[in-house]
Amino acid sequence: MTTNGSTGRVVVITGGGTGIGAAIAARYAAEGAHVVVVGRREAPLREVERAVGAHPVIADAASTEDAKRAVAEVLATFGRIDVLVANAGGHGFAPVGETDDAGWEAAIRANLTTAFVMAREALPALIEAKGQIVVISSLAGLFAGPSVAGYTVGKHALIGLTRTLARDYGKHGVRVNAVCPGWVQTPMADEEMDEFAEHAGLASREEAYATVTADVPLHRPAQPAEIAAVVRFLGSGESSYMTGSVLVVDGGAHIVDLPTTAFEHAGM
């Protein structure tokens, strides 16, 4: 096994069937890692299996029973866990006043509990391997978008989870870092863009992406492979003195002073 490369490493990715998770699986598999994709839906996991040779585990990452079973299967198959990528998420797209108890619980379960439970169950193996956890938060983990209360709170909480894991388990050699992507062109984002285009009277999904990234310095959404590259860096020896860090991968969106965008739009 190489120090900095991925060859022979065992990488477990929750929410690994589509979008960013599938791209992370492809990146690690291309470098010779043993990739395990975990998710609730069998069909997307099988697609990733066919595409990159990943090992699928059908499980709900927020379920203690499922997480224990998933970890046991990985250890029985590969003998170790070197990297856990806590990527599962979704739900929570409404303001507080329109979020009922069931919607709130679903949002927290999808965006926070999945990472908490999988990290907890994988920790003994990660401690043994002196491995890494990479938590996929969001730009919504740093700022608040409109009408996404459950999602925003869950993604903020993931940063707290990252930091407490890093603080408690660094002494055991486990490093934990978070990634905060901005807009990424994934199937979930495509659905949002289609809805936005219809609501805003835009002609296409592409025009919707252009509109929502108009004030982003790079003027485009990320591709999933670009997020995967950052995740791979954090889940390798190349980031060996990083833990508790939050890397923002958003095309520069977080550096924009919102009140000044009106000047730019006015051509000043």
C-alpha positions in Angstrom: 0.0 0.0 0.0 1.4 3.4 -0.9 1.6 6.2 1.6 -0.2 8.9 -0.4 -2.0 7.0 -3.2 -5.3 5.1 -3.1 -4.1 1.7 -4.4 -5.4 -1.1 -2.1 -7.2 1.3 0.3 -10.8 0.5 1.3 -13.1 3.5 0.8 -16.7 3.4 2.0 -19.0 6.1 0.5 -22.6 6.7 1.7 -25.0 8.0 -0.8 -22.7 6.4 -3.3 -25.2 5.7 -6.1 -25.5 9.0 -7.8 -24.1 12.5 -8.2 -21.1 13.4 -6.0 -21.0 10.0 -4.4 -20.8 8.2 -7.7 -18.1 10.6 -8.8 -16.1 9.9 -5.6 -16.4 6.2 -6.3 -15.1 6.6 -9.8 -12.2 8.7 -8.7 -11.0 6.2 -6.0 -11.7 3.2 -8.2 -9.6 4.7 -11.0 -6.7 4.9 -8.5 -7.0 1.2 -7.5 -8.9 1.5 -4.3 -11.5 -1.0 -3.1 -14.7 1.1 -3.2 -17.9 0.3 -1.3 -21.0 2.3 -2.1 -23.7 2.4 0.4 -27.3 3.5 -0.2 -31.0 2.7 0.2 -31.7 2.2 -3.6 -30.3 -0.9 -5.2 -30.6 0.3 -8.9 -28.1 3.2 -8.7 -25.7 1.2 -6.6 -25.7 -1.5 -9.3 -25.0 1.1 -11.9 -21.9 2.2 -10.0 -20.9 -1.4 -9.6 -21.1 -1.9 -13.3 -19.3 1.3 -14.1 -16.4 1.2 -11.8 -16.4 -2.1 -10.1 -17.6 -0.8 -6.7 -19.0 -3.2 -4.1 -22.6 -2.2 -3.4 -24.2 -2.4 0.1 -27.9 -1.7 0.3 -28.4 0.0 3.6 -29.9 3.0 5.3 -26.9 4.9 6.7 -29.1 6.5 9.4 -30.1 3.1 10.8 -27.9 1.7 13.5 -28.8 -1.9 12.5 -28.1 -1.2 8.8 -24.8 0.6 9.5 -23.5 -2.2 11.7 -24.4 -4.7 9.0 -22.7 -2.5 6.3 -19.5 -2.2 8.4 -19.5 -5.9 9.1 -19.8 -6.7 5.4 -17.0 -4.4 4.5 -14.7 -5.9 7.1 -15.6 -9.5 6.1 -15.0 -8.7 2.5 -11.9 -6.4 2.6 -10.6 -6.7 6.2 -10.3 -3.0 6.9 -11.8 0.5 6.4 -9.3 3.3 5.5 -11.7 6.1 4.4 -15.3 6.8 5.2 -17.0 9.4 3.0 -20.2 10.6 4.6 -22.0 11.9 1.5 -25.6 10.9 2.0 -28.1 13.8 2.3 -31.2 15.5 1.0 -34.6 16.6 2.3 -35.5 19.7 4.2 -36.5 22.1 1.4 -39.1 24.4 3.2 -39.0 27.3 5.6 -39.5 26.7 9.3 -43.1 27.7 9.3 -43.9 25.1 6.7 -41.9 22.3 8.1 -43.9 19.8 10.2 -42.4 17.3 12.6 -42.1 14.6 10.1 -40.3 16.8 7.6 -37.9 18.1 10.2 -37.1 14.5 11.4 -36.6 13.4 7.7 -34.2 16.3 7.1 -32.1 15.8 10.1 -32.0 12.0 9.5 -30.9 12.4 5.9 -28.4 15.1 6.4 -26.9 14.5 9.9 -27.9 11.2 11.3 -26.5 9.3 8.3 -23.1 10.7 9.0 -23.2 10.4 12.7 -24.3 6.7 12.7 -22.0 5.6 10.0 -19.0 7.4 11.6 -19.8 5.9 15.0 -20.1 2.3 13.7 -17.0 2.6 11.5 -14.8 4.3 14.2 -13.2 1.1 15.6 -12.0 0.1 12.1 -10.9 3.6 11.3 -8.9 3.8 14.5 -7.2 0.5 13.7 -6.3 1.8 10.2 -5.6 5.4 11.3 -8.0 6.3 8.6 -9.9 9.4 7.5 -13.5 10.6 7.5 -14.6 13.1 4.8 -17.9 14.7 5.6 -19.8 16.2 2.6 -21.6 19.3 4.0 -22.5 22.2 1.7 -22.3 25.9 1.2 -25.6 25.6 3.1 -23.5 24.5 6.0 -22.0 28.0 6.2 -24.9 30.2 4.9 -28.6 30.1 4.7 -30.5 29.8 1.5 -34.2 30.6 1.1 -36.8 28.1 2.3 -34.3 25.3 3.1 -34.5 25.1 6.9 -34.0 21.4 7.6 -31.3 21.1 4.9 -29.4 24.2 6.2 -29.5 23.2 9.8 -28.4 19.6 9.0 -25.5 20.8 6.9 -24.4 23.3 9.6 -24.5 20.5 12.1 -22.3 18.4 9.9 -19.5 20.9 10.4 -20.0 20.6 14.2 -19.8 16.8 13.8 -16.6 17.1 11.8 -15.0 19.2 14.5 -16.0 17.1 17.4 -14.8 13.9 15.7 -11.5 15.6 14.8 -11.1 16.8 18.4 -11.9 13.4 20.0 -10.2 11.0 17.6 -7.1 12.8 16.4 -5.3 11.2 19.3 -6.1 7.9 17.8 -4.7 8.9 14.4 -8.1 9.4 12.7 -8.4 12.6 10.7 -11.8 14.2 9.9 -12.4 17.0 7.5 -15.5 18.5 5.7 -16.1 19.7 2.2 -18.7 22.4 1.4 -19.6 22.4 -2.3 -21.7 25.1 -3.9 -23.8 24.3 -6.9 -22.8 21.0 -8.4 -24.4 19.6 -11.6 -25.9 16.5 -10.3 -29.3 14.8 -10.9 -30.7 16.4 -7.7 -29.5 19.8 -8.8 -30.8 19.2 -12.3 -34.3 18.7 -10.8 -34.0 21.9 -8.9 -32.9 23.8 -12.0 -35.8 22.4 -14.0 -38.2 23.6 -11.3 -36.4 27.0 -11.1 -36.5 27.4 -14.9 -40.2 26.7 -15.0 -40.9 29.1 -12.2 -38.7 31.9 -13.5 -39.8 31.5 -17.1 -36.3 30.5 -18.3 -35.9 28.5 -21.5 -33.7 25.7 -20.3 -31.9 23.9 -17.5 -28.6 25.4 -18.8 -30.1 28.9 -18.6 -31.2 28.2 -15.0 -27.6 27.1 -14.0 -26.2 30.2 -15.7 -28.7 32.3 -13.7 -27.9 30.9 -10.3 -24.2 31.1 -10.9 -24.2 34.6 -12.4 -22.6 36.1 -9.3 -20.2 33.3 -8.7 -16.7 34.3 -9.8 -16.2 31.2 -12.0 -19.7 31.7 -13.4 -20.6 28.0 -13.6 -21.6 25.0 -11.4 -19.0 22.4 -10.4 -18.9 19.0 -12.0 -19.1 16.1 -9.6 -15.5 15.0 -10.5 -14.2 18.4 -9.2 -15.7 17.7 -5.8 -14.4 14.1 -5.9 -10.8 15.4 -6.4 -11.0 17.4 -3.2 -12.5 14.5 -1.3 -9.7 12.2 -2.6 -7.1 14.7 -1.4 -8.6 14.8 2.1 -8.9 11.0 2.2 -5.2 10.5 1.4 -1.8 10.9 3.0 -1.4 14.1 1.0 -3.5 15.9 3.6 -1.7 14.3 6.5 -1.6 17.4 8.8 -5.2 18.4 8.2 -8.0 17.6 10.5 -11.1 19.6 11.6 -10.8 21.6 8.4 -13.6 22.8 6.2 -12.8 23.2 2.5 -15.2 25.3 0.5 -15.5 24.2 -3.2 -17.9 26.7 -4.6 -16.3 28.6 -7.5 -15.7 31.5 -5.2 -19.3 32.1 -4.2 -18.4 32.6 -0.6 -16.1 35.5 -1.2 -18.7 37.6 -2.9 -20.0 40.7 -1.0 -23.7 40.4 -1.8 -24.5 44.1 -1.4 -22.0 45.0 -4.1 -23.5 42.8 -6.8 -25.9 45.5 -7.7 -23.0 47.7 -8.8 -21.7 44.9 -11.0 -25.1 44.4 -12.6 -25.3 48.1 -13.2 -22.0 47.9 -15.1 -20.1 50.0 -12.6 
